[in-house]
Amino acid sequence: MTPRDPDRLATAAGRGDADRDQHFLVDDRVLDRIPEYASDFDIEHVLEIGPGAGALTDRLLSVADHVTAIERDSGLVAFLTQEFYGAIDRGALTVTEGDALEEPFPDYSICISNLPYGISTEVTFRLLRQQQPALLMFQAEVADRLAAQPGTSEYGRLSVGAQHYAGVEIVEPVPPEAFEPQPAVDSALVLLTPREPAYEVPDDEAFLELVKALFTQRRKTVRNAIRNTVHISGIEEPDVLIDVLPDAIPAKRPDALTPSEFAEIAVTAAEIDG
């Protein structure tokens, strides 16, 4: 079946509204490659967040048994329902009007989405907790932060948090010209592959709160960061914690810590606090 023309879809849907974070993917070459990047995964039930005018939805329908598309814009929901009535009628597509930060997710096998950039980080962490693979479009800056390694300027809480849940791979840079309307930034496709971390933590949320706390003091030593952020981390005995950690950890800055070292701090703090 010949794919739908993404420019026709964008025009028929009324074009995207940049002020509403709508940048429709219209480059056929990028659209054709996206399903290929997911070919090693189970694509029986694909979750798509922010389908917009449906160009990616169209490509996904050609390879998936079922696609669930969550769209918050009621006008676009009406357009998609009309444009893809055949797929909906035969049970291949479900279009749901809702906010992806609140709408219950179905039992999907992979999420493939051109995410609305304004909510991309929040949606990503919601997806990561589902422990299913995801192939997502981000602003290039966010993609770089997701994949960043310790000691780099891009490395931060987003890097540690994402890599706690999944392997992160930037699979393709995408220029502004691939979208309508064009965003003011470059973009990138990122593949998130769920995996168990190489360390244990007492509690995911407590671990992520600790990471968040220490990165508010990224220019300080870990020693000072632990002392200065107890109101965020909830650590009850900061000085005791510092004393029992290996000497190398408190002397580093947070942006030099590996995820395993953050985990060591979290585990030790939990043991001290009882």
Steps between C-alpha positions, in 0.01 A plus 500: 500500500634844406560718807290808541668826396609670826471847345141427399424379850654810657303729271173312550547506878547877495880506536671485836495782751848567642348694789317180597814287464378345175775418251379238253763262363474523119831362368424173320856372541493541878150358523601193298804434720321520834333155480836353392663615824234307691523184290681301771217554747148371542281746309172316551347794689659840446424796724530836326490822701421822315412358154421846363394471137565126490800462266685280748174326594465401135849345494438317827174350374696335220715299743303468827200283582348786699582865566363703791543873440453748785434858388395792719383732218130433437521640146780260411311212662204577274728517196675173582169326563379604155828445312561155648141381530587182309776399743276585795211300352711186453640525854857597404495849652369658817505880521465630855449864592696571817808634673791255477610605850170377645331265254530129595732317263381178334700177517734597217816328376695809387449876493595678178431872505588846380453638849367850571827657615347699785405183689764264361699454821195438720346258250830317456531423870143379504587271209826381655313375804290277271816300415416482130726614214447845352615677185445871556568833331658765725663836470866422428605666825274269701620196304860591580415530869324163503806328355770704681781338695654611833740791478335664199312830504177331386505243782238557767196363679331424168797287393515303825123458521455377143801268515372356828210350306632447149782495255501827306605527135472801270419333168455798267530880503199669339517855359229766543410466131347159573210665683208729423515758644875486549617511863775742597725213609648179363342171602610140544347154514588310816457130568436403862548129572386385847757325715577435862771732637836352598437604861221482755323788673268485801225682314481651150329820610739559790794440265367750245433757773859464617627550145276805462622642830870461427474647150357821645855537635687369196787752543556401863673192631275208582592554864352850499214402273385230742507747791323776306211296359357295786171690455473337156666162550356426843839378625485508880868457589700680230829520692486134598431412136797704379730335754415143398506548123823415315721811509496545123122551480454803730799668332343488154244736352155355425555529126799262531311225685399188312146366549654220707659756733169679541352161586773439758410829669130409498558152640734625773260779598214251529710272721595790731148641521366156574 
